[in-house]
Amino acid sequence: MAGSLHVRNLDEDLISKLKLRAARHGRSAEAEHRAILRQVLDTEPEPSFDDLAAELRELTASRKQTPSELLQREGRDER
């Protein structure tokens, strides 16, 4: 079953452009909206694991980091 998406707070200029584009392509504004989303999202490359890991490292660079070997050692010592 297909889902639905409601987009709120669009300015009138954007709506007019969407309707004009839809008319040029011979489809409804809703169909044009679907086509635009599909085109953009299907062509966007998926980030690699390495890229995501680098992004995460950058986001957490200012946090205190505890090496995993210390955490493992602490876990063994608690037993």
N, C-alpha and C positions, 0 to 999 in steps of 0.2 A: 504494500500500500504506500502510495506517495505521501510525503509529508507536506506541510504548508509553511510558508514563511510570510510574516507580516512585517513590512518595513514602514516605520512611522517617522514623522518629522522630516519629510523630504521637502526641499524648497520647490516652489512652483516652476522655476526655471528648469530644474532637473527633470521634473515630471513632463514638462513640455518637450524637452529634448528626447526623452524616452518615447513619448507618443509619436514624435516625428520620425524617429529612427524605426519604430515599429511599422509605421505606415509605409516607409520606403521599402521595408522588407516584406510587406504584405502579411503582417501578423498582428495579433493583439499586443497591447502593452505588456500584459502578463506573460505572453509567450516570448516577447522580446527580452523581458527581464530574465526569464529562464535561460534563454540563449546566451545572454551576456554572462550570467553566472557560470554556465557550463563552459563557455569559451575561456574565461579567465581562470577558473579553477582547474580545468583539465590541462592547461598549458603551464601552470605554475609548477616548477620542479619541486619534488619532495626533498627536503634537506637530508643530507647523509647523517649517519650516526655521529661521525667525527665532527660535523658542523654543529649538531645539536649539543654534543659534549663540550665543544669550545664555547658555545653560547652560555651553557650552564656554568662553566668555570668562570667566565667573565662576570656573570650575574652574582656569583657567590665569592668573588675574589676578596671582598672586604670582610668576610666572615671568618671566624676562628676555625681552623681546620684541624682535626685530629687524625693522624695517620691510622689506617685500618689495622696495621700490625699491633699498635698500642691497644686499640679497642679489643682485638682478639686476645691479647695477652691478659688484659683486665678481666675478660670473660672467663678465661681459664683459671685465673687466680682466685676468682670468687667461689669456685666449687669446693 
